Amino acid sequence: MKVSFFKTLLSAVATLTSLAYTQTLQASWDYSYDETEAGKQVVFITPMNAGSDGSVAFVVTRGDGGGGDLQNQVFWLRAKEDGTSPDTPLWTSGWQDTSGFTDIVAVRRNHLVYYTGRELKSVTLQEDGTANAPVTVKVFNGPEEGGDPVVFTLEQARSPGFVFTVATQKDKRGFTLNAFQFTPAPAVVSAVPTYTTISSGNSLSISFRSALGVNYQLQSSTSLTAENWQPVSGAITGTGELVTLVQDAGFPRLFFRVTAL
């Protein structure tokens, strides 16, 4: 009977993805950048790419407004630890003369990948939030890779509960980024099949198919409809393989779920 109960319990957790949530969208944080002192104007802003850690990255192109040379800069931003607006970006590439197309390829937790000047580049953050110098992962040149266009996937990660907008100022001297947050923002529940077994001593074994590089967490609650689930484990990095977690399934009776952070 215990085995049947817990299998039913985990199956019920899987249905959370279909539950209806009453949500509102509210302003969360913002960041403004101004080019007035530099005498430049914003010419173009690429589509934004958001990361699973709530950060967002995009490329801004500026010019002098008179048809002169253009420059690009990558902006990577995230709210402060307390959720307030950042004073400075997590990292910027600095203004660079345009030498071909520049775009954001992927944003992961503390990891940014972008393409510029026929180079695929990677930037990571240290534990203190300081950015490491960009690393060139690949240069596309030579007779086999030196032609145009270079096409790449644009990985769109889950930005947990956020919508981002960026608008050019009316005089084109800068831009303002706004982050809006869904409230409440329930955790993303793993949609992949989850397998459970009960071993001796009320030990609950939970296995799920993970995605490479995605962080997961086992959480528990006394109710399936609770808004606040309590973490049972720390972050568990996906390997692309089956991940198995073992948890005490004794009393009090709890519901468990695996969420993507």
Steps between C-alpha positions, in 0.01 A plus 500: 500500500785738569645449154165566336445812712830662412466421131163670509655790692769564238254461216288771660803730515545460125156649448611832649598621155133502404368676810360849451683785674363847554788726409571868457790665315675772697803723445803349676821686410649718228825632358565811288797586280568841346730592211459880520855571623647281227300682234366171365159362412352154536452356152390142565438257789500124439228274640567414866602159632409418862675249727372251754652719775278798414773684308454647152746586221475694176715695254473877444628669183582872514607763250549874467169554321675620187571174323844449655653177630291289735598328825353204690492419870365193682303575818440224759283598798334350804330641809693531825481216752214681679306536173558874458624674185869454415735799497719346231472201264642161592729543201536700179728439205592866470424695183664333201502595133257283311670219311209290390193382684490488883234309695433315824508124450418372851463618861542243775550533875811722524593419139457707182574389142502750215614529137692791353750557221487133387587386854294303752585633846426389856487711819458354850451658842709421805341428840535867600314608183812623320510409132791304356655621178316376188632176356494439126345157451506490121618715209315447172754555221695321230374342178249274677350747752591846371181571306175669593262450662597332827181359652462392863224400738360758740446312825206643689528403867219530752519835671316422825188713507638804313409698188755753372455808282758746371399832345715762329475847652306751290814698406679169422776587750453183702260228608307374802464132589200394710449166672147390584433207731206263513351479851482232621764332284478123564813298441533318171399141566689235308277380216708188436385161633588448866550153647467419869559194712482433873775293658531367853490752780261737315776624271355673194700479175411762236652475151454744213656567161709818530605754239870577467602814693157565652488529880231307685379488858292254701228679695228394744166628622214384719255601222497467121350847461750682724671805349816462708677164476797437728838397354608152602827502309744751359538565129553182298660554159350296219726265306268409215456160663268346757550659844394315815429668835444311825285658770349388832128443444396466861281735703365762473344407167638726223461558130821519294580661167805561283533853363729665249660810658 
